[in-house]
Amino acid sequence: MKSLSALALLTLFSLPLTAQAGRVCPDLLNYEFKRLLSGNTESVCQYQGQVILVVNTASRCGLTPQFDALLKIYVQYISQGLVVLGFPSNDYKQEPGQVEQIIEFCKLNYGVDFRMYEKSSVTGAMANPFYKALSTSAGTEPQWNFHKYLIARDTKAVIPFGSHVEPGSTEMRGKIEALLERKD
């Protein structure tokens, strides 16, 4: 009888682990990157089921003040399932800094506390694989800094926003809210 109880408990406690282990990461999110702040590698797959806003950033760009609007959107919608992921890039020669300089700039000037990843390329043959997948899914690659991709919870929709579309604009907020309402 004791072994039956132990088996029952083991089965009960292993169900959530089995269910989680059986969860398959969508191809679009199946990438790993180093966090800018900690240097730890983490999977984009951890955001599966959330609405994801991905943006390529640069600290020496005329559009850099968009960090303020990105942070405001992040704070406003995080409890509803929005996550913002920043990818510093020097593709347009406006992010020359090293890791420590980028961290200091983002924290001191804008108080950025959404996820920022290690600097990488986001366009062309040298683009990181996540950005290649986003460009393919959306049908367009970044033309400049602060290009944004909004990914639906089910990853089936990837909506691109050009660099000059402000994160707090009516257009972007409308798309974010529509995707947050969907429970795919």
ChimeraX attribute file (.defattr): number of C-alpha atoms within 10 A of each C-alpha:
attribute: neighborCount
match mode: 1-to-1
recipient: residues
	/A:1	6
	/A:2	7
	/A:3	8
	/A:4	9
	/A:5	10
	/A:6	11
	/A:7	12
	/A:8	12
	/A:9	11
	/A:10	11
	/A:11	12
	/A:12	11
	/A:13	11
	/A:14	12
	/A:15	11
	/A:16	11
	/A:17	11
	/A:18	11
	/A:19	9
	/A:20	10
	/A:21	9
	/A:22	9
	/A:23	10
	/A:24	10
	/A:25	15
	/A:26	13
	/A:27	11
	/A:28	21
	/A:29	18
	/A:30	15
	/A:31	15
	/A:32	15
	/A:33	19
	/A:34	15
	/A:35	19
	/A:36	20
	/A:37	17
	/A:38	10
	/A:39	12
	/A:40	10
	/A:41	13
	/A:42	13
	/A:43	14
	/A:44	17
	/A:45	16
	/A:46	12
	/A:47	16
	/A:48	19
	/A:49	16
	/A:50	21
	/A:51	26
	/A:52	24
	/A:53	23
	/A:54	22
	/A:55	27
	/A:56	26
	/A:57	27
	/A:58	28
	/A:59	22
	/A:60	17
	/A:61	16
	/A:62	10
	/A:63	16
	/A:64	16
	/A:65	14
	/A:66	20
	/A:67	23
	/A:68	16
	/A:69	15
	/A:70	23
	/A:71	18
	/A:72	15
	/A:73	20
	/A:74	22
	/A:75	15
	/A:76	11
	/A:77	17
	/A:78	15
	/A:79	9
	/A:80	13
	/A:81	16
	/A:82	25
	/A:83	21
	/A:84	22
	/A:85	20
	/A:86	24
	/A:87	24
	/A:88	27
	/A:89	27
	/A:90	19
	/A:91	22
	/A:92	15
	/A:93	11
	/A:94	17
	/A:95	19
	/A:96	17
	/A:97	17
	/A:98	10
	/A:99	17
	/A:100	10
	/A:101	13
	/A:102	21
	/A:103	18
	/A:104	14
	/A:105	16
	/A:106	17
	/A:107	13
	/A:108	10
	/A:109	13
	/A:110	17
	/A:111	14
	/A:112	20
	/A:113	13
	/A:114	15
	/A:115	14
	/A:116	25
	/A:117	24
	/A:118	20
	/A:119	26
	/A:120	17
	/A:121	19
	/A:122	28
	/A:123	18
	/A:124	13
	/A:125	9
	/A:126	12
	/A:127	17
	/A:128	17
	/A:129	16
	/A:130	18
	/A:131	24
	/A:132	20
	/A:133	16
	/A:134	23
	/A:135	20
	/A:136	12
	/A:137	19
	/A:138	17
	/A:139	11
	/A:140	15
	/A:141	22
	/A:142	22
	/A:143	13
	/A:144	19
	/A:145	29
	/A:146	29
	/A:147	20
	/A:148	26
	/A:149	26
	/A:150	25
	/A:151	27
	/A:152	25
	/A:153	21
	/A:154	17
	/A:155	19
	/A:156	12
	/A:157	14
	/A:158	22
	/A:159	19
	/A:160	24
	/A:161	20
	/A:162	16
	/A:163	19
	/A:164	13
	/A:165	16
	/A:166	21
	/A:167	24
	/A:168	16
	/A:169	10
	/A:170	11
	/A:171	12
	/A:172	19
	/A:173	15
	/A:174	12
	/A:175	14
	/A:176	22
	/A:177	14
	/A:178	11
	/A:179	22
	/A:180	19
	/A:181	12
	/A:182	11
	/A:183	10
	/A:184	12
